[in-house]
Amino acid sequence: MYESIYAKFVKPAFDDFVLPSKKYTDVIVPRGGDNHVAIDLIVQHIRTKLGNSDILETSAFSQNPALVLAPVVPRK
């Protein structure tokens, strides 16, 4: 049942909308928010670019993050 729903709705929508947008991305994080190593690397890069390692802890970012992680669907 789920395979037919995936094949009929999810996969075509992914192919039509998500896949074409990959060419505009700077970073794709496999497994999204579950990939703690990649998230830590991105946070460290942001801290380095900002030049202040305390900026994220002291700002509204820490209470209400604007970073939205969209999971990447593995291709078969």
N, CA, C and O atoms as a DFTB+ gen file, in Angstrom:
304 C
 N C O
     1  1       0.815      -1.187       0.000
     2  2       0.000       0.000       0.000
     3  2       0.869       1.266       0.000
     4  3       0.660       2.164      -0.815
     5  1       1.846       1.333       0.918
     6  2       2.677       2.530       1.000
     7  2       3.538       2.711      -0.238
     8  3       3.827       3.837      -0.643
     9  1       3.946       1.605      -0.836
    10  2       4.758       1.701      -2.045
    11  2       3.982       2.361      -3.180
    12  3       4.540       3.151      -3.941
    13  1       2.703       2.037      -3.291
    14  2       1.903       2.634      -4.362
    15  2       1.661       4.127      -4.108
    16  3       1.652       4.923      -5.047
    17  1       1.466       4.504      -2.847
    18  2       1.305       5.925      -2.511
    19  2       2.596       6.673      -2.817
    20  3       2.570       7.757      -3.400
    21  1       3.727       6.088      -2.421
    22  2       5.029       6.699      -2.696
    23  2       5.227       6.872      -4.198
    24  3       5.611       7.946      -4.662
    25  1       4.962       5.814      -4.950
    26  2       5.179       5.845      -6.403
    27  2       4.239       6.825      -7.104
    28  3       4.608       7.436      -8.107
    29  1       3.032       6.971      -6.576
    30  2       2.042       7.816      -7.243
    31  2       2.155       9.299      -6.865
    32  3       1.907      10.169      -7.699
    33  1       2.524       9.588      -5.619
    34  2       2.500      10.973      -5.155
    35  2       3.868      11.516      -4.735
    36  3       4.293      12.570      -5.209
    37  1       4.544      10.805      -3.858
    38  2       5.774      11.334      -3.264
    39  2       6.904      11.428      -4.277
    40  3       7.504      12.490      -4.436
    41  1       7.197      10.350      -4.952
    42  2       8.312      10.328      -5.906
    43  2       8.120      11.330      -7.044
    44  3       9.062      12.058      -7.357
    45  1       6.945      11.405      -7.678
    46  2       6.772      12.413      -8.727
    47  2       6.928      13.848      -8.213
    48  3       7.510      14.691      -8.896
    49  1       6.416      14.125      -7.023
    50  2       6.561      15.472      -6.459
    51  2       8.023      15.775      -6.165
    52  3       8.494      16.885      -6.412
    53  1       8.730      14.796      -5.642
    54  2      10.165      14.967      -5.387
    55  2      10.907      15.247      -6.690
    56  3      11.720      16.168      -6.762
    57  1      10.625      14.456      -7.711
    58  2      11.291      14.627      -9.007
    59  2      10.968      15.977      -9.649
    60  3      11.825      16.577     -10.297
    61  1       9.740      16.451      -9.471
    62  2       9.316      17.703     -10.102
    63  2       9.776      18.955      -9.357
    64  3      10.063      19.974      -9.984
    65  1       9.848      18.889      -8.031
    66  2      10.092      20.103      -7.256
    67  2      11.410      20.103      -6.486
    68  3      12.123      21.107      -6.495
    69  1      11.742      19.020      -5.835
    70  2      12.941      18.995      -4.995
    71  2      14.197      18.752      -5.818
    72  3      15.171      19.494      -5.696
    73  1      14.185      17.744      -6.635
    74  2      15.369      17.374      -7.406
    75  2      15.904      18.520      -8.265
    76  3      17.115      18.740      -8.269
    77  1      15.071      19.256      -8.987
    78  2      15.605      20.365      -9.782
    79  2      16.253      21.469      -8.941
    80  3      17.137      22.175      -9.426
    81  1      15.825      21.620      -7.704
    82  2      16.380      22.684      -6.863
    83  2      17.764      22.351      -6.323
    84  3      18.434      23.221      -5.766
    85  1      18.201      21.109      -6.478
    86  2      19.523      20.720      -5.991
    87  2      20.635      21.546      -6.615
    88  3      21.664      21.773      -5.979
    89  1      20.449      21.997      -7.845
    90  2      21.514      22.757      -8.501
    91  2      21.712      24.132      -7.873
    92  3      22.724      24.783      -8.130
    93  1      20.771      24.582      -7.063
    94  2      20.885      25.880      -6.400
    95  2      21.382      25.772      -4.958
    96  3      21.541      26.791      -4.285
    97  1      21.625      24.564      -4.480
    98  2      22.024      24.381      -3.087
    99  2      23.526      24.533      -2.915
   100  3      24.305      24.255      -3.826
   101  1      23.908      24.974      -1.747
   102  2      25.320      25.022      -1.379
   103  2      25.715      23.754      -0.638
   104  3      26.833      23.261      -0.787
   105  1      24.794      23.233       0.159
   106  2      25.085      22.060       0.981
   107  2      23.853      21.168       1.018
   108  3      22.729      21.648       1.169
   109  1      24.073      19.883       0.881
   110  2      23.017      18.893       1.086
   111  2      23.462      18.025       2.251
   112  3      24.543      17.437       2.222
   113  1      22.623      17.949       3.274
   114  2      22.954      17.175       4.466
   115  2      22.147      15.884       4.438
   116  3      20.943      15.897       4.696
   117  1      22.806      14.762       4.124
   118  2      22.094      13.482       4.155
   119  2      21.574      13.201       5.569
   120  3      22.252      13.511       6.549
   121  1      20.409      12.632       5.675
   122  2      19.736      12.307       6.931
   123  2      19.318      13.549       7.710
   124  3      18.933      13.434       8.873
   125  1      19.384      14.724       7.107
   126  2      18.880      15.958       7.709
   127  2      19.347      16.199       9.126
   128  3      20.540      16.119       9.416
   129  1      18.413      16.493      10.007
   130  2      18.722      16.820      11.390
   131  2      19.325      15.697      12.192
   132  3      19.858      15.939      13.275
   133  1      19.261      14.474      11.698
   134  2      19.866      13.342      12.400
   135  2      21.367      13.251      12.159
   136  3      22.048      12.475      12.828
   137  1      21.887      14.016      11.229
   138  2      23.309      13.983      10.895
   139  2      24.036      15.031      11.744
   140  3      24.327      16.133      11.278
   141  1      24.321      14.670      12.991
   142  2      24.894      15.610      13.945
   143  2      26.295      16.069      13.549
   144  3      26.670      17.207      13.833
   145  1      27.063      15.218      12.909
   146  2      28.405      15.604      12.473
   147  2      28.315      16.732      11.450
   148  3      29.036      17.725      11.555
   149  1      27.441      16.586      10.470
   150  2      27.290      17.620       9.446
   151  2      26.738      18.910      10.039
   152  3      27.187      19.998       9.678
   153  1      25.774      18.803      10.939
   154  2      25.194      19.990      11.562
   155  2      26.255      20.724      12.376
   156  3      26.352      21.950      12.311
   157  1      27.052      19.975      13.145
   158  2      28.123      20.600      13.921
   159  2      29.131      21.293      13.013
   160  3      29.626      22.370      13.344
   161  1      29.435      20.691      11.882
   162  2      30.358      21.288      10.923
   163  2      29.800      22.602      10.366
   164  3      30.529      23.586      10.235
   165  1      28.522      22.612      10.043
   166  2      27.882      23.830       9.530
   167  2      27.875      24.924      10.598
   168  3      28.176      26.081      10.304
   169  1      27.533      24.562      11.830
   170  2      27.513      25.536      12.925
   171  2      28.905      26.113      13.144
   172  3      29.056      27.321      13.326
   173  1      29.923      25.254      13.127
   174  2      31.293      25.731      13.303
   175  2      31.693      26.681      12.175
   176  3      32.360      27.686      12.417
   177  1      31.294      26.371      10.968
   178  2      31.601      27.243       9.832
   179  2      30.924      28.609       9.999
   180  3      31.532      29.645       9.729
   181  1      29.680      28.603      10.438
   182  2      28.962      29.866      10.666
   183  2      29.660      30.669      11.755
   184  3      29.848      31.878      11.617
   185  1      30.045      29.996      12.838
   186  2      30.750      30.688      13.924
   187  2      32.062      31.297      13.429
   188  3      32.401      32.427      13.782
   189  1      32.789      30.550      12.620
   190  2      34.052      31.054      12.079
   191  2      33.814      32.271      11.197
   192  3      34.533      33.266      11.295
   193  1      32.808      32.193      10.339
   194  2      32.501      33.317       9.457
   195  2      32.063      34.551      10.247
   196  3      32.404      35.676       9.883
   197  1      31.317      34.343      11.313
   198  2      30.861      35.463      12.132
   199  2      31.989      36.030      12.989
   200  3      31.940      37.189      13.403
   201  1      32.995      35.216      13.250
   202  2      34.123      35.672      14.038
   203  2      33.853      35.776      15.518
   204  3      34.632      36.387      16.249
   205  1      32.756      35.185      15.976
   206  2      32.412      35.246      17.391
   207  2      31.729      33.941      17.765
   208  3      30.587      33.705      17.370
   209  1      32.410      33.099      18.517
   210  2      31.859      31.780      18.836
   211  2      30.686      31.847      19.808
   212  3      29.979      30.854      19.980
   213  1      30.460      33.008      20.455
   214  2      29.352      33.132      21.401
   215  2      28.084      33.686      20.764
   216  3      27.036      33.707      21.410
   217  1      28.151      34.127      19.532
   218  2      27.022      34.829      18.920
   219  2      25.758      33.972      18.842
   220  3      24.657      34.480      19.056
   221  1      25.902      32.686      18.539
   222  2      24.717      31.849      18.394
   223  2      24.067      31.537      19.737
   224  3      22.845      31.410      19.811
   225  1      24.858      31.410      20.797
   226  2      24.288      31.122      22.111
   227  2      23.573      32.334      22.696
   228  3      22.619      32.176      23.458
   229  1      24.015      33.534      22.354
   230  2      23.463      34.738      22.975
   231  2      22.362      35.393      22.155
   232  3      21.770      36.379      22.596
   233  1      22.088      34.879      21.006
   234  2      21.088      35.510      20.150
   235  2      19.765      34.758      20.206
   236  3      19.650      33.703      20.830
   237  1      18.780      35.328      19.542
   238  2      17.471      34.678      19.450
   239  2      17.560      33.381      18.661
   240  3      16.665      32.540      18.743
   241  1      18.641      33.213      17.894
   242  2      18.813      32.000      17.095
   243  2      18.772      30.751      17.964
   244  3      18.220      29.729      17.556
   245  1      19.348      30.825      19.154
   246  2      19.403      29.641      20.005
   247  2      18.029      29.252      20.536
   248  3      17.780      28.073      20.787
   249  1      17.123      30.230      20.714
   250  2      15.780      29.906      21.198
   251  2      14.803      29.597      20.063
   252  3      13.862      28.826      20.251
   253  1      15.016      30.178      18.913
   254  2      14.085      30.018      17.802
   255  2      14.878      29.903      16.500
   256  3      14.937      30.857      15.725
   257  1      15.482      28.751      16.259
   258  2      16.345      28.641      15.086
   259  2      15.578      28.808      13.777
   260  3      14.491      28.258      13.601
   261  1      16.154      29.562      12.884
   262  2      15.556      29.771      11.568
   263  2      16.062      28.748      10.567
   264  3      15.589      28.697       9.432
   265  1      17.014      27.942      10.984
   266  2      17.566      26.920      10.105
   267  2      16.587      25.764       9.999
   268  3      16.271      25.116      10.997
   269  1      16.119      25.512       8.816
   270  2      15.184      24.420       8.577
   271  2      15.911      23.366       7.769
   272  3      16.444      23.653       6.697
   273  1      15.932      22.154       8.276
   274  2      16.614      21.069       7.600
   275  2      15.597      20.172       6.915
   276  3      14.719      19.603       7.563
   277  1      15.718      20.057       5.648
   278  2      14.827      19.196       4.883
   279  2      15.544      17.885       4.607
   280  3      16.656      17.891       4.079
   281  1      14.929      16.762       4.953
   282  2      15.592      15.487       4.704
   283  2      15.727      15.208       3.213
   284  3      14.884      15.599       2.406
   285  1      16.792      14.533       2.879
   286  2      17.029      14.129       1.497
   287  2      16.560      12.693       1.343
   288  3      16.966      11.817       2.107
   289  1      15.713      12.450       0.366
   290  2      15.204      11.103       0.113
   291  2      16.250      10.347      -0.691
   292  3      16.629      10.789      -1.775
   293  1      16.727       9.206      -0.176
   294  2      17.725       8.452      -0.937
   295  2      17.156       7.938      -2.251
   296  3      16.001       7.519      -2.320
   297  1      17.969       7.976      -3.277
   298  2      17.538       7.488      -4.592
   299  2      17.806       6.000      -4.685
   300  3      18.804       5.501      -4.166
   301  1      16.912       5.302      -5.347
   302  2      17.082       3.853      -5.526
   303  2      17.673       3.566      -6.871
   304  3      17.894       2.405      -7.213
